[in-house]
Amino acid sequence: MSFYRYQKLASNKPGTISQFRILTVLRGTVDEDLQCTLTHHDLPSRTKSLKDSIEYEALSWTWGSIEDSPGSIRIVNGDKERTLAIKSNLLQALKRLRGPSKDRALWVDFVCIDQSNTEERSLQVKLMNAIYSNATNVCIWLGEHEHDSRRAITFIKNEVCNLRHFERITDDENTKDDWKALAALMDRDWFGRRWVVQELALARGATVYCGDDTLEWTKFETAVTLFVREAPRLAGFYKGSKQFGFDHDFFGEVEQMGATRLVRLRGSLFRCDEKGHITQYRYLLFDLVSHLWSFTAKEPHDTIYAILSLARDTRFKLDPATDIPSESSSIQSKHTVPVLKSGLPTPSTGVNERPGDCLSETKSKRKRNARAKKARSVHEATQPDMTPTVEPESTLAIQPDMTAAKLNLVKVAIDKFKRSTLPENSQLFDVNYDQDFFLVCKQFLLSTVPNHQTNNLDILLRPWAPQDTSTLQDKIPLPSWIPTLDKAAFVQMLALHAPGQYKRARIQADPLVGQTTNGTQTSYYNASRCSRAKLDKDWWLGAKPDDRSLFVNGFVLDTIGHIEAASQAGNISVEWFKLGGVSTTGRFPDVFYHFPDEFCRTLVADRVLGGENVLQYYKTAFEDAAKLSAEGIYVEKVKQPGHPILVEVMTRMEAVVWNRKLFRSRRRKNLGLAPKSAEKGDYICIFKGISVPVVLRKEANHYILIGECYLNAMMDGGAVDVQENMEDGTAMSEEEKELGLSHMFELW
């Protein structure tokens, strides 16, 4: 039997497609080979929706690794059969979904898109919104039964969703195996996929499939919400159990589990009318990339592409081929990467200016602004006009017998209608799987940062890009200013006393920069006193597509002086005590610790949980924690039931110091926290448009971005005051003469 060869989808004009494929799984028994048909169908139009043309369900599943053993299905076309290779997990799903007496029409990405055709894949991305929102149901395939999944589903149906008896199962220690099974189900690979956010969010209805069990998504959603609410109390079942190794943190960080985040996201992405139709997309692409870091994709490109349909500012246009809303794959803003042919002259990193950064109009600032203005004029002169245009044609509204005057009126009306339906500041994003992932990253920054309401560069410090781009065999490695997920705070780890079960565990401190929601940033700090950074004035990217340079306006505040080893698991060493100036009185066991104010503030980055300023009792809490620990602060000795205030303070401290180093700045002797990779002599810099100080390392004629840092008394504009008052190089070493000098830093 020969292999199946895809037929090209119809197109009404170059660079578009006007059809999609549907896989129909023919009826049969469990033991029979899978026989299917793969047919082409027209995309919806104003007079004919997808539902009217064919009813189908959409499958949401996990592709698995490259090493997964392949399976195959038979594609039937009349009296001919062809073999199509598919993933083994997909083969299992199709067998479970096949009906014994009725054929089943499905849209399955792996089969319905020609995966060997990157052009088609790029075009199909813009159809995801229409395909999933028009499906009668989304079938969520979690995989075959394992790790008590059948027990978990039965527990959800019979116990968890029976709210009249819910308190009974949260008080009964005999249910600990049931809760363990539910936690394992919530940690299936499906919940960590980036594409599922869109697939579930757009679904009109959804059903969970696991082996031969089924469960309505709404019931699963209820179970997840209730479990997360009760998890801290349920953890007590395992802390006192020898079977589970007396694990006090058996479930890990349940708030960070994929299922938890997915359930919460689904209800917040859109506003809908009473019929469930989407009336408003709530988040910008910039926000979604920041929020969805924990959801991963097989293809690095899909870090961006998988969520384009969910963003308020990646707009849709009316496609003349079908006259329906579809996500544009050719959207380009003025600063889109593919159109950069020549550009900004490279700023001289050797010319330093003083100081005038964002507070005073000094002579150096006027010179710098003049140079930036000239650079912008050169840059703009070399760019083609990329102002978005709207196609005037409409295949339904414009009639052949119209007079020229009427035709012109209709075209104007159509143009106004199309423009009125576009979101404010919407951007057209180029979808192209053939280009290097680094170019996708550049395009993302250029098309979102200048148009985001916050207009800042804190995204340079939030981990969002995949660490492994080896599938692309990229020629351009990611530069230091694209933060990768190896810097993320949480990771999935194997539970020690529950075979096959995973939990979310902390491996890094939380980012110091705040999160953004719906275009508004929750910033805890304002180190530069300038929260906005203008493209081409305060920052720009290297002009050539493969140029890894990012230029940012800022100044050197200080350098790292004495530095201690990174905090292990959020604990505080005796060496940290010494550098922080902690003193003691009395003798063991009646030792009393005295914490300087700056050390207390540094241990929690001068903020409590929620971002408020440090409360007075934090100092007392640290001193009590030190006494309980005997040497340094050992968090697990302190975080005990019955001490809620100590638990609160230790939880905040862990989120700040975990895997960070404590240091004192060389010149001003400020106490601070820096990334684990920071070293003595690294620069502490303030950048316009970034809310916290950053650590840089100079290499030849450029800098490497090490990461963000906390510097006591310099987080809310104090650094700018220091810059203004710095002496003009007096009593400075050669290494220190860059302090306070404002210029454009070239980051690699």
N, C-alpha and C positions, 0 to 999 in steps of 0.2 A: 504494500500500500504506500503510495507516494505522500509527500508532505504537503500540507495546505499552503497555498500562496495567496496573500491578500490582494484583493482588487482595490484599485484606487477609488476613494470616495469622490462623489461628484462635486464640481466647483463651478460657481457662476462667474467668478473672476479670479485672477491670479492672487495667491496669498490668502485664499479663504476656502472653506469647505461648506457644503450645503446639505450634507448628510451625516448620519451616525449609524453605528452598527448595533444590532441586538442579537444576543446569543439565546437561542431557544433550546432548552434542555428537554429532549424528547422523553416521554413517559417510559418507565421501566422499573424493574426490581433492583434491589440492592446489589445482587450478584452480577448483574449484566454490565457490559461495557457501556460507557457513556456515549450516546449518540446525540448530536446537536446540529442545529442549522445556524448559520451566521448570515444575517440579511441586512441590507442597507435600507434606511428609512430617511425621509425628508425631515429636516429640522423644522421647528414650529414657525408659524407666521401669525399675522394678526387674525387670520380667518381659520387657521388650523393649528391647534396646539399639539404638543407631543402626545397628550392624553387622547386626543381625538384620532391621531394617526395609529397609535399602538399603545396598549397598556403593558407596562413592564415594571419589574422591581429592579432595584440597584443593589449590588453586592458590595459590602464594605468588609475587607479582610486584610490579613497581614501577609505580605509577600514572603517574608522569611529571608534567610541568608542565601548567598550565591551557591553554597555547598549543598543546599537541600536537594534531595533526590528528585528527579523530574518524573512527571506522569504524562499522560496524553489523553486526548479525547478524539472522537471521530466526527469530522464535519461532513454532513450529508448534503449533497447537492444533486437532486434528481436520483439517477441511478449510480452516481459516483460518490465515493467516499475518500476523504483525505485525512491524514493524521496531523494534529496540532499539539506540539509539546507545551505543557503547562507545569506550574509549580505543584508539588505534591500536596501542599496545604489547600490549594485551590481545587484540586481533584477531590479531596475529601469533602470540601464544602459543597461542590456541585452534586456529589452523590447523596449527601444529606438533604439537599434542597429538591432533588428530583422527586416528582410525584409518581405514584404507581399507576394512576389512571388519567392524568392530565399533564399536558406539556406545560413548561414554565418558562416565560420570557424574562430574561435578565439582561441588565447592562453590567458587564464585568470589565474593568479597566484593562486588565492584562490581555484579554482576548479581543475586546471590541476596539482597541487601539492597536495599530500595527507598531509594536514596540521597537522594531528595527528601523522605523522611519522617523527620524528626529524631527523632520518638518511637520509630519502629521501630529506627533506628540505635542509639539509647540502650539499647533492650531487647536488641538483638542482641549488644552488647558482652559481656553476661554469659554468652553461649552459646559464646564463642570456645574456651574450654577444652574443652568437650564436642565441638565440631565438629572441631577439629584432632586431638584425641587419639583420636577414633573413626574418622578417615579411614584407609583402608588404606595410603595413601601421600601424601606431600606433594610436589607437583611444583614445583620451584624454577625459575622462568623468569628467566634473566639477560638475555635479549634476543637479537637476531640477531647473526650473526658480525661482528666488527670488531676492529681492533687485534690481529690474530694470535690470536684466541680459539681457532680450530681448532688452531693450533700448540700452544697452551697445554694443551688437553685431551689431545691426542695425547702430549705430553711427560709429562703426569701419568700416563696409562695405561701408557705403554711404558717410561718411564725413572724418574721420581721414585718411583713405588711399587714399583719393582724394587730392593729394598733391598740385594741382593747386589752391585749395581753402582753404588750411590748415590755412593760416594766418588769414582768416576770422573767423574761429571757435575759434581761440585762443584770438581774440580781442572781441568777442561777449559775453557779460556777460549772455545772455540768454541761453548759452550752459552749464552753471554751473551744471545743473541736469544731463546732458549727461556725463560730466567729472566725476561727483560723481559716476555715474553708472559704468563707466569704472574702476575707482579706486576700487570699491567694487568687480568687477569681478576679478581683479588682486589679490585680497586678499582672494580668495577661498582657502579652506583647501588643495586642490591638490597641490598648488604651494609651500607648506611647507613640503611636503613629501620627504624623503631622496632618496627613490627608483626612483622617477621620474627623477632625474638628469641623471641616467644611461638610463632609458627607453626612454627619449627624445633625449639624446645625440647620442644614437646608431640608432635612427630611420632613415629609408630611406625617409619616408614621414610621416606627422602627421596631424590629423584633430581634431579640438576642437568640442566637443559635449556638449551642455548645454540645457536641456529640449529637445524640438524638433528642436532647432536651431543648425546649423553647421557653422564652420568657419575654413578656412585654417590656419594652424599654422603660416605660413609666414606672413599673414596679421595681426594676433594677435601680432606677434613679432615686426612688424613695428609700430603698435599702441602703444605698451609698450615703445619702444625706443623714440618715439616722445613725449609721455606723460611725461616721466621722464625729457626730455630736457626742456619742457615748464612748469613743475609743479611749480617752484617758482613764475612765473608770473601768472599762473592760480589761485594760492592761494589767490591772491588779490580779486577775485570774492567773496570769502567767508568771508574775513576779514571785508568787508563792508556790509554784509548781516545779518539782524536780524534773518532771517529764520535759519541760521546756527550759531547763537550765536556769531557773529562777531569773529569767530575763525581765528586767524592769522596763525595757523599751522594745517589747516584742513586736509591735506593729510599726515601729519607726515613726517617721514624720508623715502621718496620714494626710495632712493638708497638702503634701507635695505629691501624693500618688496621682497617677495619670487619670484614674477614674474620678477622683475627687475634683480635680481641675476641670475635667471635661464636663462633668455635671454642672458645675458652677458657670462655666463659660457659655454653655448652650443657652442658658436663660438670659444672658446679658448681651449677646452679640447683636441682636436685632430688636426692633419694636415692631409688633405685628398687630393687624386689625383683628376683629372678632372671628373672622374666617381663617385666621392663621397666615394671611398673606403679609409678606415683609413690607413695612411702610418706611422703615428707616434703618440704615446701617450705622451703627453707633461708634465704631472704632476706625481710626486711621491706620494705614499700613505700618507706620512707624510704631504705633502702640501695640499692634498685634505681634510684630516681630519681637518686641520687648517682652510681652506677656507669655508667648508660646514657646519659650526657649526649651522647655522640657519635652516637647513633642518633636520627634526626629523623623527624618525621611531618608530613604535609600539613596536618592539622588541629591547631592548638595544643592542643586538649583531649586529643588522643591522647598527648601527653607523659605523661599520667597513665593515661588509660583503656587504652592499649595494653599496659600491664604489670600491670594489676590481677589478671589470672588467674595471674600468676607469684608473687605476694606471699604470704607466710605469714600476714599479718595482715589481708588484705582477704578476709573470710571468705565462705563459701558457706552457703546455707540450703536446707532441703528444700522445694521448691516444691510446694504442694498441687496445682497444676494437673497436674504430671507425676510427683510423688513421686520426683524425682531431684535430686542435687546440682546446683545452678546458682548462678552468681555473682549476688549480689543487686545490683539497681540502685537499691534504696531504702535502702541502709545509711546510717544516720546515728548518729554518736556524740552525746554530750551537747553537744559544741561545734561541730556541723556548721553551716556557714554559712547554708543556707537557713532554719534555724529561728530565727535571730537576729532578734528583732523590736524589742527595746529592750535596753539593756545598760549597760555600765560607764559611770559618770560620767567625763567627760574629765578626766584628771589635769591639775593646773596645772603647766605647764612653767616657770612663773616662780618657783615655790617650791623653793628649793634647800636640801638638808639635808646635814649633815656627820656623819662619814663612815660608820661602822658598816655597811658594805655587806654583807659576809658573814663577818666575823671577830669583831666585838665587838657586844654588846647595848647600844649607846648609846641615849640618850634619843631622838635623831632616828630611830634604827632602830625603836624601839618605836612612835613616832608613825606612821612610814611603814607598819609592819606593821598597825597598827590601821586606817589608812586603806585599805590593800589588803584587809584582812578585811571591812571595811564594803562596799567595792566588790564583793567577791566575793559577799557575801550579797545585795546588790541585784541583781547579775547573775543569780545562781542563782534568785532569786525570780521573775524575769521569764521564765524558760525553762520550756517544757513538759517533762514527764517523758519523756525519750527513751531510757529504759532498754530495751535490745533485748529483744524478746519472741520466743517461738518458737511457731509455729502448732501447735496440738495435733492438728489433723486429719491423718489418713492414709487415703488412698482405698483402701488395700489391707488395712491392719491392723484397721480398725474395721468391724465387721459390723452390719447393720441390726437383727439380733435380739438384740444384747447387752443384758444388764440394765444399769441405771444404775451399779451398783457395778463390774461388769466394765469398762464403758466408761470409768469414771474411772481404773481401774488401768491400762488400755491407754494412755490419754492421758498419764498420769504417766510410764509407761515410755518412750513416744515422746519426751516432753519431755526426759527424762534422757539418752536416746540422742543426740538432736540436740545437746544442750549438750555432751556428752562428746566429740563429733567436731569441735567448733570449736577452732581454735588459740587459745592463750592470748593475751589482750588483743586479740582480733581486732576489726576495725572494719568497719562497714558503710558503703560509699562510694556517694554519690549520683551516678549517671551521667546527665548531662543536656547534650546538645549545644546546647540552646537558650539556656543561661545563658552569661553573659560569661566569658571565659577567666580573668579576674582572680578571679572567684568560685571557679573550680576551684582556683586557686592557694591561696586562703584556706582552702578546704576541705581541701586536701592538708596544709597546715601544722597545722590544728586537729585533724585526725584521725590524724596520725602523730607529731608531736613530743612531745605529752604521753604517748604510749603507747610511744615508743621507749625501749629500755633505757638509752640514754645520756641521754635527756631534755635535749639541749642544742640550741643555736641556730646551730651552725656551718653548717647548711644555708643560712643567709642569705648565706654567703660562697662557696659552691660554685656555679659556673654550671650551670644546669639548664633554665631556661625558654627557649622559643624567642624570638628577638629580634623576628621579624616575625609579628605577629598581625593583619595587614591583612585576611586572608581573613574575619575575623569582623566587621570594621568596629566594633571595640570602642569603647564609649563611655567605658570606664575605662582609661586608660593604665596600664601596669605601674609600680608605685612602685619606688624605689631598693632596697628590701629584698627584691625578687624578682630574683635575679641571672640575667642573660640570657647566652646562648651567645656573644655578641660578646666576652665576657671569657674564653672558653675558651682553653686553652693551645695547642691544635693546630687546624689547619684544612687542608682539602684544597686543594692548589695544583697548577697545571698544570706538568708536568715540562718544562723548557726544551728538552731535546735528545731528547725522545721524543714525537712528535706524537700527541695524543689520550690520552696517559697522565698520570695524576695521582699525587701522592704526599702523604703527611702531613708538614706542616712546622710548626715551632713559631712562634707569633706572640705568645705571652704567657708569663709565668712560671707555674710550677705554683702551685696554691693552697697557702697556708701551713697551713690547717686539714687535719687528717688525714682519711682515709677511714673509712667504717663498713662492717663486714662482719658479717652475721648478728646485728645488734643491738649489736655491740661496736665502739667507736670506737678507731682507732689515732691518738691525739693526740700530736703532737710537743711541744706546749706546754700550759701551764696558766696563762695570764696573770692570770685572775681568781681563781684558787684555788677556784673554784666551777664545776665542770663541768656541773652540772645547773641547769636553770631551770624553775620551776614556773609553769604556766599560771595566769593570774589573780592571781598574786603577783609574779612576776618579769617576766612579759611578757603582753600580750594584744593582740588586734586590735580595731580600731574596730567598734562595735556594729552599725552599719548595713551592709547588704550592699555598698553602693558606697563605704564609708568606706575611704580608702587608708592610714589611720594604723596604725602598729605601735608599741606602747609597750614599751620595754625598760628594765630597771633597770640603772644603771651610773653611772660618774663620769668627769669630764674629768681626764686625767692631765697633759696638756701640750698645746702647740700646735706646729705645724710652723714652724720658723724658716727658716734658709737652706736652699734646695732647688735641686738641679741638674737638668739635663735628663735624660730617661729614657734608660736604656741601649739602644743600638741593636744588635739581633741578638746580645745577650749580651756585647757588648764593653764595656770599661771605659775611660772617657775620662780625659784628664789632669786635667780639672776634678774628677772624682771622686777622683783621687789627692790633690789639694790639700785637698778637704773631709775626706777620710779621714785626713789627716796623714801621708801617705807622704813619706819623706825619702830623699835619695840621697847617696852619697859617691863620689869618684873622678870621672874624666872619660871621655867617650866615646872608645873603645868599652868601656872598663873601668869602667862605671858599676855601682854596687851599690845595690839598692833595699832599704829598711827599712820593713816593713809593721807598723803598730801592731796589737796584738792585737784591738782592737775593730773595726778595718776588716776584718781577716781573717774574723772571726766574722760580720760583717754581710754580706759578699759571699756567704756560703753559709747565711745565716740561722741560724748557730750549730749547724747539723746537717750531717752528711755523708749520702751516699746511704744510704737505709734508715732514717734518723732518729736514728742515734747521734750523740753529741757530737763536736765537731770534733777531729780528730786533729792531733798536733803537727806532722806533716810538711806540713800544708796551708799554713802560713806560709812554709816554704821553697819550696813549689810556686808560690805567688803571686809570690815574689821572682824565681824563675827565669822565670816566665811574663812578667813585666815586662821582664826583660832580653832575652828573645827577641823581644818586641814593639817594643822601642825607645821607643815613646810609648804610655802606657796599657797595656792588655792587649787584643790582637787575637786572638781565640779561634782563628781558622783557622790562624794562624801557629804556635800552640802545640799544637793537637791533631794531632800527627803520629804516624804509626806508629813504634813503638820507644820511645815515652814513655808507658807505660800509666798511671803515677801522675799525670802532667800531664793526660792525657785524662780520668781520673777526676775530678780537681779542677775542670777546666774544664767538664765536663758538669754537675756539681752547680752551679757558679756560673751557668751559662746558665739552668738551671731556676729559679734564685732571682731573678736581676736583670733578665731579659729584659723590656723595656718598663716597668720600674719606675724610680722616681726615688730618688736618694740625698738624704737631708736630715739636718739636725741639729735637735733639738727646741729650742724657744725658751728655755725656763726651765732645764732640766736639762742641755742640750747633749748629749743622747744621740744617737748615730748611728742612722739607721734607713732603711728602704725603704718607699716608699708607691706607690700606683697612679699611672699616668701622668697621670690627671686631677686629682691632688692639687695643692694650691696653698699658698703661704705663708699662715699664719694659720688653716688648717683645724685642727679639734680632733682630738687623739689621745685616744680613750676606751677604757675597760675596761667590758665588759658582762658581767653575770652569765650564765653558760651559754655563753659564746663563748670559745674557747681562745686567741685571739690578740687584740691590740689592733685597733681599727678607727678609720678616719678619717671624721669627720663634717664637714659644712659647714652652718652655721646660716643659715636663710632665714626671715625673719619669725618666726613662733611655732613652727616645726618645724625638723627637720634632714634633710639628704640624706645617705644612706649612700654614701660614695665607695668604700669597700672595706676590705680587711684591710691591716695593715701589720706590719712587723717593727721593734721598737725594742730596741736592744741593752741587755742587763741587765734587761729588763722582761718577759721572755717566760715566766718560771716563778714568778710570784708577787711579783716585786720591785715591781711597780706597786702592789700592795696595801700593802706595807710603806711605800712612799713616801706613799700616801694617808693612812695613819695618823699619819705624822710631819709632815704639812704644817702650817705655821703658819696660824692662822685669818685669812687675808687680809692678813697683815703684809707690807709692802713689795711689794704686788702692784698692777699697773695695773688699770684698770677691766676691760680685756679678760681679765685673768688671774684675776679674782675667782671665776670658776666652777671653778677648779682644785680637785680633790679633793672637790667637792660631789656627793653621791649623790642622784639623783632619777630619775624616769621620763622618758626621752627619747621624744619623739613623732617617729617617722621617717615620711617620705613617700617 
